[in-house]
Amino acid sequence: MLNLYDTFDTLENGRNIIWIGPTGVGKTGLATAFLIHAISRGHSGRFISF
């Protein structure tokens, strides 16, 4: 996961990111941090909470 976060290859290739897992493992925090970092690098994004 850190490699994905550091290189942003996923964003550069226009791919979606979906995190899944049980309650309380940090999915929302990770997604929020990733989106904030992407926005600070000039990317746009969307945070969708279900």
PEBELLIN-V744532 format. One record per run of one state. SS is the DSSP state (h for helix, s for strand, l for the rest). FROM is the first residue (numbers start at 1). TO is the last residue. If there is no record, write none. Layout:
BEGIN
<<SS & FROM & TO> <SS & FROM & TO>>
END
This chain:
BEGIN
<<l & 1 & 1> <h & 2 & 7> <l & 8 & 8> <h & 9 & 12> <l & 13 & 26> <h & 27 & 40> <l & 41 & 50>>
END
